Every structure is written in structure tokens, then in C-alpha cells.
Amino acid sequence: MNLAVIKTGGKQYLITPGQKLKIEKIEGEEGGKVFFDQILLTVEKDKTQIGQPRVAGAPVSAKILKQDRADKITVFKYKSKKRHKVKRGHRQPYTLVEIE
């Protein structure tokens, strides 16, 4: 398989073998494997398969490299003339995978 489009975590990713990718957090240990079953498109040399809605029989596996959290972002809400302000921080968890 040269190219594929997978869907995970509510997002779609265009992937190739050997690519490292940050995706929404999924369960699994570092060094473990994960299989993606929602494959929307595959391209092999001159043959393209488009799923209706998914391509059957096209498994995509990946190795989990890291479970981590992204850098902190600051969320600040403010209403003028109302003495209202809220300051919050957030760190989004993610999983770093390598496509096999």
C-alpha cells in the first residue's frame, strides 16, 4: 500500500508506510500495536479503492511510540464592564504512532 486515508478520533489522516503521526489519544502501551479498521481510501500503484463508506479487507497497523500530552495552552474568557474573567489551562493528550 502506497497511500491510505484513515479515520480515527473524529479526524481523517493521509498516511504512508513509515510515517510518524500524532493522533488523538487511544488506549495501548508504548511499544504495542494498534489496528485501524476505518480505512476510507487506499492507493496501490495504479489501483485506487474508495470506500463506501469503508474499504473492506485493507488492514492498517501502527506501532505506538509514545503516550504524552501536548504543550499547555491558555484559555482566557473576558467580558468587558461585567467584572467577569476566567483563566484556564489545558494540555491535550495524544498518541504518537508509526505506520507499518
Secondary structure as UniProt FT lines:
FT   STRAND          3..8
FT   TURN            9..10
FT   STRAND          11..15
FT   TURN            17..18
FT   STRAND          20..24
FT   TURN            30..31
FT   STRAND          33..36
FT   STRAND          39..44
FT   TURN            45..46
FT   STRAND          47..50
FT   TURN            56..57
FT   STRAND          60..69
FT   STRAND          73..79
FT   TURN            80..83
FT   STRAND          84..90
FT   STRAND          93..99
//
